């Protein structure tokens, strides 16, 4: 579902980048970076999760422990 229903919280300050392969910066493969410090409170450094495609973008599935940290 696209758009902004009441259950969505927009992260206006989030920065999203397509990071090209660049050995000088340590990037060894093409990937997408989503930079928003508050996300580290939900998905801790080194944790992995699942990303899926949807119409108009992507979604990130949170594991149970991430969901607990995301509770607002």
Buried (B, 14 or more C-beta within 10 A) or exposed (E): EEEEEEEEEEEEEEEEEEEEEEEEEEEEEEEEEBEEEEBEEBBEEEEEEEEEEEEEEEEEEBEEEBEEEEEE
